[in-house]
């Protein structure tokens, strides 16, 4: 397997496909998944001549099931280590859900200051902040997030099966046609990772405030979100993030779910290509 070792001794698994002289696209996966969640995008873009890279976040997938460091600062530093090892320049960073937070923190604090980033894409992403606070009254109640932690700790396998079968892909909607393969692949990826990393990751994706990061980002940024996202509601995420970005473009997709990169890859991939190639 292809891995790098971070300064604190964590092995990070990654995929690196396509020509080494092609423009790199770095994909950041959502919670509690792995690099495999980007299969539809990586195959599409490698066929277009791009160099595509995706990693398993620490504690997830095939990376080390370490006990500590499950926060956005460590996530972003791990990406910076991977970028340095692969000597990536002029890269486009694409983040989905939690990966959108990771990509935002990386670009703001590592990639953009070193002139390593060409563009950023945030898809169904968690910034600016998910949890409800005095400053963020439209956020998700802490009780809901505590409920996720409780279900994970009680029966992770059943919780993940229910999550993928229901709101993640919008399969709980009356008109939805659920794919058993997609559900089982989501479950497979999730169960590969460590319960501790995924438990701690709920705090990381919900309580991290990316407002300052978004305000410092100047590279062209595409914000993509479905208006039927039941996991990261659009009103408290994309609509706010797009206003904080200096060079942001917002694209809203009617009735698309949180996992639209999978369910609607036929729409999302060409839109990504148009933005990256523009």
N, C-alpha and C positions, 0 to 999 in steps of 0.2 A: 504494500500500500504506500501511497505518496503521503508523507507527513512532514511537518516541521515541528520543532520543539521550542516552546516559548521560554522566556527568561525565567519563569517560575516552574519550568519542567513539565508543562502540559503538551502532549502530542496532539496536534491538530491535523486531522485528515482533510485532504483536498483532492479535487479533480482539476486537471489542466488539459483541456482539449483544444485542438486546432493549431494553426501555424503560429510559431513563436513571434513572427513579425506582424501578425494581425493585431488590430486594435483590441485590447483586452476588455472584456465585460466581466465584472465580478458580481456574483449573485449571493445575496445574504438571505438565508431561509428563515421561516417563521417558527414560532414555538408550537409544539415541542418536537419539531421535525428534523430533517437532515438535508444535505445537499441534493439528495435524490428528488426532493420536491420540485426541483428546477429542470427535470428531465425534458419536458416539452419545450422549454426555452433554450436549453443548452444544445439540443439537437437541431433546433431551428437556426440558431445563430452560428453554430459551427459550420453548417451547410452554406451560410452566407459569407464565409471566409473570416469570421471573427475568431479570436482566441477567447475561450470561455472558461471561467474559473469559478468553482463553488467549493465551499468548505463546510465541514460539520462543526458547529459551534462547540466550544468546550463543554464536556459533559453530555453532548448529544451525539447520536449516530455512532461513528467509528472513532471519534476523538476520545481522549482519556476521560473516564468517569471520575473526575477530580471532585473533592469536597467543597473547595473554595473558589472564589473569583467569579461567581455567577452574577455579574453586574455589568452595566453598559461600558464602564471604563475598561474593564478587562476584555470584554468582547471586542471593543474597538482596537485595543492594543494588540490583540491576537490577529486581527485583520492587518494591522500595520506590519506585524512581523511576517505575515504571509506575503504581503505586497513587496516587502523588502527582499525576501528570499527569492521571489520570482522576478524581481526587478521590473515591476510593472510601471509603465508610464502612460499618460494620456488615457487613463482607464475610465470606463463608465461603471458606476456602482449602482446596482439594482437591488432594492431591499423590499421584502414582503413582510407585512405585519411587524413582528418583533425585529425581523431583519431590517425593516425600514428605520427603526430606532438605532440599531447597530450601525447601519450605513450612514445615518445622519451624524452620529457621534464621531465615527471614523473620519468622514469628509471634513467636518468642522475642526477637529482637533489634531488630525494627522495628515490626511491626504491633501487638502487644499493649502495648508501652510507650506507644504513641500512641493507644491505645483505638480502633483501626481494625478490629479483628477480632471477629466474633461467634462463629465456630466453626472447627474444624480437622478435616479428614478425612485419614487416612493409609491409602492402599491399596497393599498389596504393597510397603510402603515400606522403605527401607534402614536407618533408625535402629533401635537406637542406634549401632551400628557393625558393619560387615560383616566386616572382615579379622580373622584370628586373631591375638590378642596374648596376653601373659601374663594381662592382666586380662579378656580375652575368649576363653577357650580353645575355645569352640564355634564360632568364626568360620571364614570361608573361608581356606584356606592361601594365602599370597602367591604360591605357585607357580601356582595356578589363575588368579589375576588377571594374573600375568605372561604366562600362556598366552593370555588374551584380547588383551593388548597385542600379542603376537607375531603372532597370527592377523590382527588388524586391520592391522598394518603390512605383512604379507606379501601379503594379498589381501582387502582390505576388502569388496569386492563379494560374493565367494563366502562369506566369513565371515558376513556379514549375512543372506544367503539361507539358509544352514544354521541360523543362530540362530533365525530366524523360523519355519522349517520344522520345527524340533525343540522345544527345551525352553521357549521363551518362552511359547508358547500351549499347551504340553502336547501338541503334535501328534505327539510321539514315543511317546505312550502307545498300547497296542494297540487300545483302544476309541475313540480319537480320530478325528473326521472333520475333516480339514484343509480349510480354505478357501483356495484359491489366491489369491483376491482379497485376503484379509487378509494373506497372506504377502507378496504383491507390494506392497501398500500400506505394510507395515512397511519393506520394502527401499527403496521410493521415498522415504519420509520420511528414512530413515537416510542414503541417498546424497546427499540435498540438503545435508546438513550438512558441515562441514569435518572432515577426518581428524584434524587437530591438536587441535581442540576435543574430539572424541570420544575420542581417545587419552588426553589429559590428564584427561578426565572420569572415566575408570576409577579413577584415584587419588582424585578428589573424592568419588565415590559409595561407595567401599569403605573408605577410610582416615579419613574425617572422623568424629569422635566427637561425637554429638549428645546425650550423656547430660545434660550441664549444661542444654542447651536444653530438653529434655523436662521436666526437673525444675522449670523456671521457668514452664512453660505452665499457665495456670489456666482458659482458656476450654474449654468442652465439646469433647472430642475423640473422634472415632470412629476406631477402628483396625480395618481390614478386611483379612483375609488368607486366601488359600486354603491348605489343608493339603497340597496337592500342588504348591506353588510350588518349582520347580527352580532358579530364579534367585536369589531371596532367601528362603532356608529360614525357615519360620515360627518355629522354636524359638529362633533367634538374632536375631529381629527383633520381630515383633508381640508375642510372648509377653513379651519383656523391656520393650519400649516401653510397653505398657499398664500395667505395674507402676510405671514411673517417672513417669507422668502423674498429676497431682493430680485431674483430672476426666475420666478416660478410660473409654471403653467398648470392649470387644473383641468383634468378631464374626468367627467362624471359619467358612469355607465348605468343606465336605467335597469333596475331589477337584478343587477349582477351581485353575487354573494361575496363573502370574504375570500373564499378560495378560487377567485375568478381566473387566476393564472392557469389553473387546471381545467375548470369547467368551461371556460371561454377562451382557451388558448388561441383559437382561430381568429379572435378579435384582438386580444392583447398583444400577441406577437407582432403582427404588422404595425400596430400602433407604436410599439417599442422601437421597431426598425426605423419607422419614419422619424421618430425623435432622435435616435442615435445617429442616423445618417444625415440629419438636417444641418 
